[in-house]
Amino acid sequence: MGRLHYWIFILAFTFFVSCKKDLVHFQKVYQLNTGTTAQLDNVRFINDTLCIAAGGVQFDQSVILRSVDGGYTWSSYSSPDAPKEMYGMGISPNGNIYLSGIDGDVLHSKDAGQTWQFNRINDWLVYKGGVFPTPDTGIFVSTILQRQCTITRVDSNFNILDEQTFLLGLNGIYMTSPDNGFAIGYGTVMKTTNRGNSWSFQDVKGDDFTAMDIHGGEIWMCGANGGVYHTYNGGTNWSTLRNGNDIALVRYMLRSIVFEDGQNGWACGDNGVMLYSNDGGNHWMEYNKFTANTLRSIALCPNGDLLVAGDAGSLYRIVP
């Protein structure tokens, strides 16, 4: 019995050590004034000075925040035409901005977010993301309870060209070029090489994939199970850098990921978690928490700071 107790102790100690968090600290964290308590789902830089954040209250309000000073101060706008949450954000090669959400609503701006035009693609779909990779073709993805999705292609006037339905849930779409891109979701990564005309399943599984960060052919991806995935050749081969299903690792629910270069990257998620890697995503350290809010989107500022957006209108500027 003594030997049994010994091995139980060794196993428990090993498990404890393996689950122990590596903690790091930010230099500074500033909470920015957004003037809203609505959920912020996305924050993106359009150029070195212009930044857009968007979200809303699910069935009651759309919220768009705009900064023209690199993300320090913000003005807000809510569309009366699309009075519900805007879940998705896409930036086209020509700089047009597309927000998409409940009831098939799309808001788009051709003047850097100064004014917004309203279109409705479909009366009942919930669009999680969309963008126009070319001026004449837009691609939007929807989901129903993570069980069914639709990939809808539209023309420049938002008339439906075609729709494809799959029995799975999608969380977003990322186009890497006019022809090539990815749709990601529940246990699924699909790739197109012909502007969304057809899709093929990628050989990466085991997570509810939530976000991508694309640097040419090198892509990092995170998931709601806490996994981090990487491809160096545009999706031909995928590797798992962090297995979120490994019981020896701390459990995280990750919502967004961004890399500054091939080594330094950050991820954020539920319960205010912020992670950092300095070795390309193989090993992750957790920052000391500054909020309990879910953090849904992270963007790298031109000066190296981070902008992180989340629940309850929270928007933080971080000096890492």
DRENRO-331469 format. One record per atom (N, C-alpha, C): residue in three letters; y, z, x. Coordinates in steps of 0.05 Angstrom, whole numbers, plus 5000, padded with zeros to 4 digits. Layout:
ALAYZX;...
//
This chain:
MET497650005017;MET500050005000;MET502550005017;GLY502450145041;GLY504750155058;GLY505449875068;ARG503449725075;ARG503949445084;ARG505249285062;LEU504249315037;LEU505449175014;LEU508349235011;HIS509049495012;HIS511849575010;HIS513549455033;TYR512349445056;TYR513749325079;TYR514549035074;TRP512548875064;TRP513148595059;TRP515048555035;ILE514848735015;ILE516748714993;ILE519648765004;PHE519848965022;PHE522549015033;PHE523548785049;ILE521748665065;ILE522648435082;ILE523548205065;LEU522048145043;LEU522747925025;LEU525347975011;ALA525748225002;ALA528248294988;ALA530648285007;PHE530248375031;PHE532448375051;PHE533148085058;THR531147915062;THR531647635068;THR533147495045;PHE532347555020;PHE533647434997;PHE536547524996;PHE537047785001;PHE539747895000;PHE541547755020;VAL540447735045;VAL542047615067;VAL542647325061;SER540647185050;SER541046895045;SER543046855022;CYS543247045003;CYS545147014981;CYS547847124987;LYS548247255010;LYS550747365017;LYS552847155020;LYS555247195010;LYS557347005011;LYS558847015038;ASP559546775048;ASP561446755071;ASP564146745058;LEU565846945064;LEU568546955051;LEU570646865071;VAL572546705062;VAL574846615077;VAL577346675060;HIS579646655073;HIS582146735059;HIS584146515061;PHE585646465039;PHE587946285040;PHE590246415055;GLN591946235066;GLN594446345077;GLN596346435055;LYS596646265035;LYS598446325012;LYS597446194987;VAL597846324964;VAL597246204938;VAL599646244920;TYR600746024909;TYR603046044891;TYR602145944864;GLN602746104843;GLN602246014816;GLN604845874806;LEU604545624798;LEU606745454790;LEU607345484761;ASN609845454753;ASN610745464725;ASN610145204711;THR608245204692;THR607544964678;THR608744964650;GLY609545194639;GLY610745204612;GLY608745164590;THR606045184597;THR604045144576;THR601745344581;THR600345404560;THR597845554562;THR595345384556;ALA595845124554;ALA593644934548;ALA591844894572;GLN589444804567;GLN587544744588;GLN588444494604;LEU588444514630;LEU589144284647;LEU586544174660;ASP585843924653;ASP583243814661;ASP583443644686;ASN585843544692;ASN586043364716;ASN588743404729;VAL588843384755;VAL591343364770;VAL590843154792;ARG592742964794;ARG592442734812;ARG595142664824;PHE595142594850;PHE597542474863;PHE597442174859;ILE599742064850;ILE599941774847;ILE601041654873;ASN602941794885;ASN603941724912;ASN604741984926;ASP606241974947;ASP606842214963;ASP608642414948;THR610142324928;THR611842504914;THR611142544885;LEU609842344872;LEU609242354844;LEU606442464839;CYS606342664821;CYS603742784814;CYS603642824784;ILE601342784772;ILE600942814743;ILE598643004738;ALA599043194720;ALA596943364710;ALA596743334680;ALA594343354668;ALA594043304640;ALA591743454628;GLY591843504602;GLY589743654588;GLY590643694559;GLY590543944550;GLY591443994523;GLY589844204509;VAL590344244483;VAL588744414466;VAL586944234449;GLN584444294449;GLN582344104441;GLN583043934416;PHE583744064394;PHE584243904370;PHE587143924361;ASP588944034378;ASP591644094369;ASP593843974386;GLN593443914411;GLN595643834428;GLN594743694453;SER596243484460;SER595943364487;SER598143474504;VAL597543504530;VAL599543604549;VAL599543434574;ILE601943344582;ILE602243184606;ILE604443324623;LEU603743384648;LEU605743494666;LEU606343294688;ARG608843274696;ARG609643084716;ARG611443214737;SER610743154762;SER612343254785;SER613243024802;VAL615843024810;VAL616842814827;VAL617742914854;ASP616943174860;ASP617643294886;ASP615243384901;GLY613043244897;GLY610643314912;GLY609043544901;GLY609443604875;GLY607843814863;GLY609044094863;TYR611644114869;TYR612944384869;TYR613944464842;THR615344274828;THR616444334802;THR615444124782;TRP615344204756;TRP614044044736;TRP615644024710;SER615543794698;SER616543754671;SER614243684652;SER614443754627;SER612143724609;SER612743534586;TYR610643414575;TYR610843224552;TYR608343254535;SER608643234509;SER606443234491;SER606743004471;SER604742834469;SER604942594452;SER604442664423;PRO606242584405;PRO605742624377;PRO603642424366;ASP603242204380;ASP601242004371;ASP598442094379;ALA598142234400;ALA595442334409;ALA595542634411;PRO595442774388;PRO595843064388;PRO593243224394;LYS591643124412;LYS589143264420;LYS588743244450;GLU586843394460;GLU586543414489;GLU585843154502;MET587043114526;MET586542884542;MET584642964565;TYR582142894563;TYR580142984582;TYR580142824608;GLY580542564605;GLY580142384628;GLY582742284640;MET582742214666;MET585042094678;MET584041884698;GLY585241644696;GLY584641434715;GLY587141304725;ILE587141224751;ILE589441084763;ILE588540814771;SER589740604761;SER589040324767;SER590240244794;PRO589140034806;PRO590139934831;PRO593139874831;ASN594139794808;ASN597039724806;ASN598739974800;GLY597540214799;GLY599040454795;GLY599340544766;ASN598240394747;ASN598340484719;ASN596540734716;ILE597340904698;ILE595941164693;ILE594741154665;TYR592241234663;TYR590841234637;TYR589641514632;LEU590441624609;LEU589341874599;LEU587641824574;SER585441954572;SER583641894549;SER582442154538;GLY581842154512;GLY580842394500;GLY579542364473;ILE580142554456;ILE578842574430;ILE579742354411;ASP577942274393;ASP578442064373;ASP578941794385;GLY577941744409;GLY578341484422;GLY581141424430;ASP582841644433;ASP585641604440;ASP586041554469;VAL587841374476;VAL588641324503;VAL591641314505;LEU592741454525;LEU595541444532;LEU595741304559;HIS597541114562;HIS597740984588;HIS600740944595;SER601240964621;SER604040934630;SER604140714652;LYS606040544649;LYS606540334669;LYS609040384686;ASP610240624682;ASP612740684696;ASP612640964709;ALA610341014722;ALA609941264737;ALA610141514720;GLY609341494695;GLY609241734678;GLY611841804664;GLN613841624666;GLN616441684652;GLN616141644622;THR614641434614;THR614141394586;THR611141334582;TRP610141384557;TRP607341354552;TRP606941184527;GLN604941004528;GLN604340844504;GLN601540934493;PHE601340914467;PHE598941014454;PHE597140784444;ASN594540804448;ASN592640624437;ASN590140784428;ARG588840684408;ARG586240804399;ARG584140594401;ILE582040654417;ILE579840464421;ILE577840494399;ASN577140744393;ASN575040804373;ASN575841054358;ASP575341064332;ASP576341274316;ASP574941544320;TRP572541554332;TRP571141804333;TRP570041874360;LEU569941704379;LEU568841764406;LEU570741954421;VAL569442114438;VAL570942294456;VAL570742174484;TYR572942064494;TYR572941934520;TYR573442134542;LYS571542144561;LYS571742324584;LYS573042204608;GLY573541934606;GLY574841804629;GLY575041514624;GLY576941384638;GLY577241094635;GLY579440984653;VAL579240734660;VAL581240614678;VAL580940304675;PHE583040164683;PHE583039874685;PHE582739804715;PRO580339724724;PRO580039644752;PRO581339374757;THR581739214736;THR583238964737;THR585138964713;PRO587238804714;PRO589238814692;PRO588038724665;ASP585838574665;ASP584838464640;ASP582338604629;THR581338804644;THR578838944635;THR579039234641;GLY578739394620;GLY578639684622;GLY575839784616;ILE575040004629;ILE572340124624;ILE572740424617;PHE571740504594;PHE572040784585;PHE569240894578;VAL568841154585;VAL566241284580;VAL566641514560;SER564741544542;SER564841754522;SER562241914523;THR562142144510;THR559742304508;THR559642444482;ILE557142494472;ILE556742654448;ILE554742874455;LEU555743114459;LEU554143354463;LEU552243314487;GLN553043164507;GLN551443104531;GLN548642984524;ARG548442864500;ARG545942744492;ARG546142434489;GLN548542334484;GLN548842054481;GLN551541974492;CYS551741744503;CYS554241644514;CYS554641354508;THR557141264509;THR557840984506;THR559640904529;ILE559140674541;ILE560840554560;ILE562140314547;THR564840334543;THR566240134527;THR568139974546;ARG567939714544;ARG569839544559;ARG571839424539;VAL574339424548;VAL576539324530;VAL578139114545;ASP579638954530;ASP581538764543;ASP584238904547;SER586138754556;SER588838864562;SER590238974538;ASN589438894514;ASN590639004489;ASN588839224477;PHE586839314491;PHE585039524483;PHE583239444460;ASN582839174457;ASN580739084439;ASN578039104452;ILE576039194437;ILE573339234449;ILE572038964455;LEU571238944481;LEU569738704490;LEU566738744485;ASP565738974493;ASP562939034489;ASP562539334493;GLU560239444483;GLU559539724485;GLU556639744493;GLN555939934510;GLN553239994518;GLN552740294512;THR550540354499;THR549840624492;THR547340724507;PHE547440964518;PHE545241084532;PHE544741364521;LEU542241454521;LEU541441714511;LEU541741924533;LEU544241964541;LEU544842164562;LEU547842224559;GLY548742434572;GLY551642504571;GLY553042414596;LEU555542324594;LEU557242254617;LEU559742424619;ASN560542474644;ASN562842644649;ASN565242494660;GLY564842244670;GLY567042104682;GLY566241834693;ILE568241684700;ILE567841414713;ILE569641394737;TYR568541284759;TYR570041244784;TYR569540964794;MET571640804795;MET571440534805;MET572340534834;THR570740414852;THR571340404880;THR572640134888;SER572439934870;SER573639674874;SER573739544846;PRO574939304844;PRO575039174817;PRO572239134805;ASP570239104822;ASP567539044812;ASP565639284813;ASN566039464832;ASN564139674837;ASN565139944828;GLY563240104817;GLY563940374808;GLY561540534799;PHE562140784791;PHE560040974783;PHE560741104757;ALA558741154740;ALA559041324717;ALA557141564722;ILE558141814719;ILE556542044726;ILE556442234703;GLY554242384701;GLY553942564679;GLY551442744682;TYR550242804659;TYR548042994657;TYR545542874669;GLY544942964694;GLY542542864708;GLY542542574715;THR544942454715;THR545142164718;THR547442074735;VAL546941884752;VAL549041734766;VAL548341444762;MET550141284750;MET549640994747;MET551740844762;LYS550940614772;LYS552740444788;LYS552940164776;THR555440054777;THR555839774769;THR556939624793;THR556039374795;THR557139194816;THR558338944804;ASN558638954777;ASN559738714763;ASN561738794742;ARG563538984749;ARG565739064731;ARG564739184705;GLY562539334706;GLY561539464682;GLY559839294664;ASN559239054671;ASN557638884654;ASN554738994652;SER553739114674;SER551139234674;SER551139474693;TRP549239654689;TRP549139904704;TRP546239964713;SER546040064738;SER543440134748;SER543440434756;PHE541140564752;PHE540940854758;PHE540640904788;GLN542141094798;GLN541941174826;GLN539741374831;ASP538841384855;ASP536641564862;ASP537841834871;VAL539041974851;VAL540042244856;VAL539842384829;LYS538642624829;LYS538042764804;LYS538343064808;GLY537743214787;GLY537643504789;GLY540143654784;ASP542143534772;ASP544643674767;ASP546143534744;ASP548043674733;ASP549943564715;ASP552443484731;PHE552543234739;PHE554543144759;PHE557343134746;THR559243264758;THR561843304746;THR564143154759;ALA564043104785;ALA566342974798;ALA565542844824;MET567042644832;MET566742494857;MET569342494873;ASP569042474899;ASP571342424917;ASP570542194935;ILE572041974933;ILE571141714945;ILE572941644969;HIS571741584991;HIS573141495015;HIS571741245025;GLY572341015012;GLY570940775018;GLY568040795010;GLY566240745029;GLY563340765024;GLY562341045026;GLU563941235036;GLU563141515038;GLU564141665014;ILE562241795000;ILE562841924974;ILE561642204974;TRP563142404965;TRP562042664960;TRP562042714930;MET560142854920;MET559842904891;MET558943194887;CYS559943314865;CYS559043584859;CYS557943604831;GLY556643824824;GLY555343854798;GLY555644134786;ALA555144144761;ALA555344404746;ALA553244604754;ASN551144524767;ASN549144714778;ASN549944814805;GLY552244714816;GLY553144814842;GLY552244634865;GLY551144404859;GLY550244224880;GLY552444054892;VAL552043974917;VAL553943784930;VAL552243564942;TYR553143314937;TYR551543074945;TYR553342884960;HIS552042714977;HIS553642544995;HIS552242274999;THR553842065000;THR552841805009;THR554841695029;TYR553841565049;TYR555541445069;TYR555641135066;ASN554041035047;ASN553840735045;ASN554140645016;GLY556040775002;GLY556740684975;GLY554640724954;GLY552840914958;GLY550740974938;GLY548040854944;THR547740704965;THR545040604972;THR543140824978;ASN544141034992;ASN542541274998;ASN544241514992;TRP542941714979;TRP544241964973;TRP542742194987;SER544242394996;SER543042635007;SER544142884993;THR542543084990;THR543343334978;THR544343525000;LEU546943585000;LEU548043765020;LEU547744055012;ARG548044104986;ARG547744374976;ARG546044354950;ASN543744484950;ASN541944474927;ASN542744704908;GLY544044634887;GLY544944844868;GLY542644984854;ASN540244864855;ASN537944984842;ASN536345164860;ASP537245194885;ASP535945374904;ASP536545664897;ILE534445824890;ILE534846094882;ILE535846274905;ALA535646174929;ALA536646334952;ALA539646294957;LEU540946114941;LEU543746064944;LEU545346194921;VAL547846264926;VAL549546364905;VAL549946144884;ARG549846224858;ARG550146034837;ARG553145974831;TYR553845724830;TYR556545644823;TYR556445424802;MET558545404786;MET558845174768;MET561345024778;LEU560844794791;LEU563044654804;LEU564044424786;ARG566744404786;ARG568144204769;ARG569543984784;SER570244034809;SER571843834823;SER571443864853;ILE571743644868;ILE571343654897;ILE573243464910;VAL574143534934;VAL575943354949;VAL575543404979;PHE575643184994;PHE575343205024;PHE577843085036;GLU578843225057;GLU581143135072;GLU580342925093;ASP577942965104;ASP576842785124;ASP573842815124;GLY572542725144;GLY569642735144;GLY568443015147;GLN570143215153;GLN569143485158;GLN570143685138;ASN572743675131;ASN573943885116;ASN574143815086;GLY572943985069;GLY572943935041;GLY573044185025;TRP573844154999;TRP574144384981;TRP572844314954;ALA571844514940;ALA570844484913;ALA571744724897;CYS571944684870;CYS572844904853;CYS571144894827;GLY571245114812;GLY569645124788;GLY570145364771;ASP568145444756;ASP568345654736;ASP568945924749;ASN570146104733;ASN570846374742;ASN572446384767;GLY574146184771;GLY576046184793;GLY574846134820;VAL572446024822;VAL571245984847;VAL572545754863;MET573045804889;MET574045604907;MET572345614932;LEU571245384941;LEU569545364964;LEU570845184985;TYR569945235010;TYR570945075032;TYR568745005051;SER568644755061;SER566744675081;SER568244545105;ASN567344615129;ASN568544495153;ASN566544325168;ASP564244265155;ASP562244105169;ASP561243875152;GLY563043765136;GLY562243525120;GLY560843595094;GLY560643845087;GLY559443925062;GLY556644055065;ASN555644085089;ASN553044205093;ASN553044505088;HIS555244635095;HIS555344925091;HIS558044985078;TRP557945175058;TRP560245235042;TRP560945535043;MET563445595046;MET564445865046;MET566245915021;GLU566146155011;GLU567746214986;GLU570346354994;TYR572546254982;TYR575146394985;TYR575246644968;ASN576846834977;ASN577347064960;ASN578746974934;LYS577847084912;LYS578746994886;LYS581647074881;PHE583146894868;PHE585946954860;PHE586246924830;THR584146844816;THR584246814787;THR581446824775;ALA581246904750;ALA578646884736;ALA578446644719;ASN580646484717;ASN580646234701;ASN578746024714;THR577545864696;THR576045634706;THR577945444719;LEU577345344743;LEU578945154757;LEU577544874755;ARG578944684742;ARG577744444733;ARG578344194751;SER580444204767;SER581143974782;SER582644054807;ILE582143914829;ILE583343974854;ILE584443714867;ALA586843734878;ALA588043504891;ALA589243584918;LEU589043404937;LEU590143454964;LEU592943354965;CYS594843534972;CYS597643454974;CYS598143305000;PRO600243135001;PRO600842985025;PRO601243155050;ASN602243405046;ASN602843575069;ASN600443755076;GLY598143715063;GLY595743865069;GLY595244105051;ASP597144175034;ASP596644385014;ASP594644284993;LEU593844464976;LEU592044394954;LEU593444454927;LEU593044284907;LEU593844354880;LEU591244384864;VAL591044604849;VAL588744664833;VAL589544724805;ALA588444584785;ALA589144614757;ALA586744724741;GLY587344874720;GLY585244994704;GLY586045094677;ASP584545284668;ASP584945394641;ASP587545554638;ALA588345584613;ALA590745744606;ALA593245644620;GLY593445374624;GLY595745264636;GLY596145324665;SER594045414678;SER594245504706;SER594345274725;LEU596245284744;LEU596645084765;LEU597445234790;TYR595945204811;TYR596445354835;TYR596945164859;ARG598845234875;ARG599245094901;ARG598245284923;ILE596445174940;ILE595045344959;ILE595445234987;VAL596045415005;VAL596145355034;VAL593545445046;PRO591745255052;PRO589045335060;PRO588945435089;
//
